[in-house]
């Protein structure tokens, strides 16, 4: 009977050791995953910030290019119910577009300050 209790205590020590080792491995993998995730997200954030700063300029270049390309060589996507001259009757002012771009730039530049102000 005494030998029986000795073998059960050694098997319980064995399972406790495996539990501790497994838990330590899981925590180590989680910590390394967090470090790698943090580095990846920091890099992605920098690239996305640059893209957001450049995007108004790219949008202006694309709109200018589309307005200078002759309609015959332009890629046209037919929309049901659209008229060819409807865009020219919309009356969009270049000042309105400039104001919208400045508003977007302001919101992107001061985003952390605005979140702190609203929270």
Residue pairs with C-beta under 8 A, 6 or more apart in sequence:
52 108
53 105
53 108
56 101
56 104
56 105
59 101
60 101
66 74
107 114
